[in-house]
Amino acid sequence: MKCQTGAAKPVDGVKMSDYFIMKAEATSQLWTAVMGSKTKPGGTWYEAVEFACELSKKSKSKRNYHLMTEAEFEYAAKRHKDKLSNIGGNGMTGEEWAYNSWDADKHTGGTDPVGPGSGSHTQKTRRDADSEGSDRVTSRLIRSIDGIGPATRLVVSADFAYPPGYVPSCDIHPPVAGAEPANSYRDPRWVTEGSTHWKQGTIAIGTLDLTVWEDGTAKLGNTNGQWFTSNNISFVFVPSSGSSGITKFAYIFLDDHQGSIISDKGFMNGGFVGRFEKESKTTTKPSVSNLMSGENLAKAQTARFDTEFKMVDMTKLPKTAAEITSAYSQDQRLLDGGAAKGWFQDNTSMQGAHHYRKDIDLDAFRFTVNQQGQRAAVLAAGKWFTVNNTFLRVIHSNGYIADYLYTIADKTFYHNSYMGYEKADFRMFEKVDNNSMPSTNCGAICGEEIPKDVAPAPMYVNDKEKGQSTFVPAPCPSGGCR
């Protein structure tokens, strides 16, 4: 179907060039014909983009197919909904992948907008027009880029190959992580020397300017200091002015040039959470006196070493609920305060239609996504333990394992996920009384304690590739963990 856009403005400040959009979502038959496999169309964002690439290669008319942008979907759904099938709650999945990332501050209109972080590895949106009272043409559902479920609908621009700023479908590839380095007090992946530095990525809160030298010198913003790592999950910056001002970043690398971190400081004190990436930048190496080895620098933090920085054999962590004994610690800061409270992430202000809740007791951890008055999915549930006040593992009695990195700052519970459907995505939770939970797109379910006998969603439990934890423990060095 060709969309003649004319002067219509479905969203203020947006103008669209003409384009062609598929009347229906891609079917399993079409997917198989293009991809040569029987994979269902409701796959990850990367699979949807790969489908567009392969279809472009096979097109006799040499058309360049691309995943629809939010603007392309919204115009078609608002102006030509009667000509589109699978729209309005009657689709194969009810939701479809959009090309866009979402950032309310950066969605400012324009001509043929492609959204922030074009082509980058960030959370994307999924769109539909719902007939149940939640108009998802204007309310976005944020989906992790590795998430599964949304269907695929492709677009061809009428007058050019791709919208300006759109990364061609065949040029987009998922990040590939290398082998996990040995457990050490200096993870070599952090070293930039003075030719590059680490900066904030597209989806992040706060600013980051970090340069790291192999000998232990580091510069964070305008502050000079030293650095060490712990168990390949924590990067610790120790300023020259003293250990009282150290900053710990819990980190997950996606590849050698990008990843995700959460700091143990609140935003009023220079905190940071979100994606980080390597960028070329010349930095003069500062002169730092009394440089120490990574191990000695870690042990010098005597007040925190035993509880946060000691080397642990992460390869021997419990993998079944029965293996979790009293020998494994539980960070008491994660407890939610009883049956009348819960940890909650409210997405209303971000125009989101789903919300997250955690209930955490000593004997049970529960984590759900709630939407339209229902628990849409149980993401994690079971017995739990923590390592070095940084790593959290939850194991259900059915064997399903969920792994996260976390921190508590300014009364906020931040986590960074290892799960295959949302690797390196972060969430932010505040402790809220049940009677104070928001009702928008949530209903009473958000104010109810999650039962302790819930089980993780089958779609994740049964998907060995996309539903499981991606955590790879760093092997101990030749001398062993100590």
Secondary structure, DSSP 8 states (H G I E B T S, - for coil): -EE--TT--SSTTEE---EEE-SS---HHHHHHHHSS---SS--HHHHHHHHHHHHHH-TT----EE--HHHHHHHHHHSGGG-SS-SS-SSSS-EE-S----TTT---EES---SSTTSSS-EEEE---SSS--TTTSBEEE-TT----B--EEEESSSSS-TT---GGG-----------S-SS-GGG--TTTEEEEEEEEEES--EEEE-TTSEEEETTEEEEEEEETTTEEEEEETT-GGG-EEEEEEEEETTEEEEEESS-GGGT--EEEEEEEE--------SS---HHHHHHT-TTTIIIIIS---GGGS--SGGG--TTS---GGG---STTEEEEE--GGGTBSEEEEEEEETTEEEEEEEETTEEEEEEEEEEEEEETTTEEEEE-TTS-EEEEEEEEETTEEEEEE-BTTSTT-EEEEEEEEGGGS--TTTGGGGGS---TT----HHHHT-TTTSSB--------TT---
